[in-house]
Amino acid sequence: MTKKIILDCDPGHDDAIALMLAAGNPEIDLLAITTVGGNAVLEKTTRNARGVMAMAQIIDVPIAAGAVRPLMREGEDADVHGESGLDGVDLPEPTTELDPRHGVDLIIDTIMENEPGSVILVPTGPLTNIAMAIRKEPRIIERVKEVVLMGGGVHVGNWSAVAEFNIKIDPEAAAIVFGAPWKVTMIGLDVTHKALATDEVCDRIRALNTPLADFALGLLTFFRQAYHDAQGFEFPPVHDPVAVATVIDPSVVNLVKAPIHVETKGEHTLGMTVTELRYGHTPEDCHTYAALDLDFEKFWSLVVDAIERLGKQIGVTND
């Protein structure tokens, strides 16, 4: 049985890889794509998502633009994705029209139209759209199977000493999402910093010998230099597809049940995902989970396989 997901994203290089993984894996039924301002402004993240869809010939999935800015704060752009939010590749013109609904309404409608307990939310950007959907239609909480999000971290920060980008730029939205009584799995920096696009990984993608593989390589090549310049990584961590991979195969990560709270007031800790790992401090009704480790080989095999499948569906090679 396929797993129904809504991918809420802010492309972004790693979001683009996550889109291809979601569309190219046979176990995923990609119900909808929504965009949010995050890695770049909403106009750019929406254009980028539509361009990736065109490149991968994803034509039967509705896409809608969502929140322009965080709930209570000014927006911030990430510094590793370039001026367009997806530098390093030439995006084709979009081939699908935007859904006329706001992204929040597309999320709500999709959840309410499907069987209770069948839809998984996969947010890979700031959690603004998801928080707004909860506020507008609280019934989605009991209908969603789970939320598997890329964001936060148990021991690691990147937008401050203790906070990750997606959580820090809209901590109030994150607090709403983590605090709602549904299952939340946090795929944070502790594991995504291990999802490195090494030379070997890039060689595997290059060997596919399709235009889509070349497109993925273009993304990773730009991302590698940008991450090296901004954060000193030798190879870029490809964060967002780890959340999609976890939905496909939960054994990709090592999960622990733990209470997670989002700091919304701290002077130095704003956006921190405070994760309680002490023995005996996890209540029976705890609904939040944190990823602590990554199966590198299993993760990248899923990604490479999806890029290969999509490339074959398109039916074009470099020969």
N, C-alpha and C positions, 0 to 999 in steps of 0.2 A: 504494500500500500504506500502510495506517495505521501510525502509530508507537505502540507499546504503552508506556504509562508507569504507574508507581506514583508518586502524589503524596504525599509525606511532609511534613506542614505543621503550623503552629501558629497558626491564624487568631485575630486579626489581619486588618486591613483589606486589606492588599495580598495576603495569602494568599487572601482571599475573591475578589478579582479574578482571581487565578491559578486558583482552582477553576472559575470561570465560563469562563475562557479554555480550560482543558483540556476541560471538558465541552461547550463550544460550538463547538470547531473540528473540522471533519470529518476532518482528518488525524490526530487524536489518538484512540487507543483507551485510555480511562481504565480500567485494570484494577482499581485499588484505591486507596483513600485511607486513610492512617494519620496519626494525630495524635501530637504530642509536646508536653511542657511547654516553653514558651518565651515568646512574647509575653504569655501569661497562663498560669495553672496548667492542668494537663492537663484537669481537669474542664471548665474554661471553653473551652479550645481545641477540645475534642471536641464540646461543645454548639454552639459557633459553626460548626464544620464541618458538623454535621448540620443546623443551621438554614439555612445557605447552600444545602445540597443540597435542602432542602425548598423554599426560595424559588425555586430554579432548576429544580425538579422533576427532579432527578437521582435516579432511583429504582433503577437497576440496577447500582450500583457498591458493592461491599462497603466498609465503613468500620470500622476498629478503633482503639481507643485504645492508645497505646504507652507510652513511658517517662515516668514522673512527674517525674524529676529528672536532672541530668547524671550522668555515670559516677562522678565522684569529688568533686564540689563541690555546694554548695547552689545551688538554682535562683535565677534573677533574672527579673523581669518587665520587659518593655519599658515605656517611659513615654509612649507616644504612642497607645495603643489604648484608653484609658479603663478604667473599673472592670471592665467585662464582657469586655474584650479585643476587643470589637466595638461600641463605643458609636456612637451616631448613627443607628442603624436599629432597627426592631422586627423581631426574628427570629420567623418562624413556628415552631410546634412541629415537632420532627423527625417525618418520615414514614417513615423506615427504621430498623430495629433495628440496634443495634451488632452487629458480628460478634463471636462469643464468644471468638475468639482474641485473644491479645495482638498488638498492632500488629507487633512484631518477627516473630512467627510468620506473620502474614498476608503480610508482605514475603517471607519465605523461601518459603512455600508457593507464592505467586504466581510467583516466579522459577523455582522448580523444576518447576512444572507447565507452563511455557511453553517453547518451543523455545530452546535455547542461542543467545545473541546477539540475542534479539528484544526484551528488556525494558530500558527506560531508567528509571533511578531519578531522580526530580526532587525532591530535598529542598529545602524553602524555610524550614526552621526549624533549630534546633540539630541536630547530626548524631548524636545519641544513638541513635536507633532503627537507623540504618544501621550504626553501629559495632557495636552489639549483635548485629545480624543477621550481620555478618562473623564475629564471635567465636563465635556459636552454630553457624553453618553456613558454613564457609569456601568451600564449593563454589560459593556464589553469585557469587564474584568472577569466575570464568571464564565464568559463564553470562550475566552482565549485559552488555548492549551498551555502555553508558556511564553515567556519573553526571553530570548537569547540575544543579549546585547554586547556590542563591542564598546568598552568604555571602562574607566576606572582602573583599579589595581589594588592589590593587597599591600604590597611593599614598594611600589614604584610610582613615580610621577613623571610627566614630561612637560606639562604646561605650568607647573610650579614644582617645588621640591616634593610635594606629596599628592598632587592632583593631575589627572589625565585630561587632555583637551576636551573631549566630548562632554565630560561631566562638569568641568570647571566653567565652561562658557555659559552653561545654563544649569546651575546647581539646583535651582528651585524645581525645574522640570524633572531632573534626576531624582530628587527627593520624593516627588509625587509617584514616579514610576516604581522606585524601589520600595516605597511604603505601601503601595496598593497590595491587597491580599490575593496575589496571583504568584505563580512560580516565576522567579527571575534568576537567570543564570548570567553572571558577570564574566565575560571574556575580557580580562584586563591585560595590562602591560606585562604582568608577570609571565604570561604565556605568549602574547603577540610579539614581544621582543625576541622570542625564540623562533618566530616564523620568518626566518631570514631568506631573502632571495639570493642565495649563494651562486657562485659561478657554475656549480654543478646543476643547480635548479635551472638556471638560464640556458644551459646547454641542452637540457631535456626539452625545454620549450622550443628552442631553436630547431631541434631535430624534427619537430612536427612538420616544418616546412610548409606552412600555410600563411596567407596574409593575416589571419587572426593571431597566429602565433607571433608574427613579426610585430603586430600591434601591441601584444602583451609585453614583448621584449622592449619595445619603445617606452612603454610605461615604466617598466622596471629599471631601465637604463637611466632615465631622467631621475627617478625616485632615488636611485642609488647615490648619484652625485649630490642631490639636494639633501638627503639625510646625512651624508658624510659632512657636508659643509655646515649644516645646522646643528647636528647633534653628535657628530664624530663616529657614526657607525661605519664599519667597513662595508657591510651589506645592509640593504634596507629591510626593516621589519615590515611585513605586509599584514597589517593588523586585521582589517575587516573581514576577509574571507575566512578567518578562523571561526567567527561566529556562525557563518553558513556551514562550514565543515562540521561544526559541533552538532548542528541539527541533523546533518546527513549521517554522521557516525559519532555518537557521544564519546566513544573511546579515544577520539582524537585528543581529548584533554582529560586531565585528572581533576575531578570536581570534589569539593568538600562543601557540605551544608554548613552555613555560617551566617549569623546575623550581619547585615550590611546596612550602614546608615550613611547618608550623604551630609557632609558639613556645609551649611549654608551661611554661617555667620563668622567663621574664624578669620582673624586678620591674616594669618599665615597659612591656614589650612582650608580655605574656601575651595570647595569641590572635591575634597578628599573623600574617598569611599572607605569609611572606617569599618574594618572587617574584624569581627570578634572570633578569634581562633583559640581562645583559652579553653582548656578542658572543662567541661561541665557548664559552659555558658551558652549552649545552644538549646533553646526551648524546643519542645516537641512540635510546636506549630510553626517553626521557622520555615519560611518559604523562599529564602534566598540562598544561592549557591555561588561559590567562587572557583574559578579555574586556577590551578596552581602549576600545572605542567603540560607540555605539549609533546605529542608523538609527531616529530618532524617529518619522518618519511611518509607516514599515513596521510598527514595533511597535504603535503606537496603532491602526492600521488593523486589525490582527489582533484586538486587544481589542474594539474597537467592533463588528466583524463578529460576534464570538462572542456578545456580549451581544444583538445583533440576532437572531441565529439562535435562541438560547435563548428569547428573548421571543416569537418567532413560533411556536416549538414549543409553548410554553405556550398560545398562542392568545388572549391577552388584551391589549387596548390600553387606553389611557386615555380613548378617545372613548366 
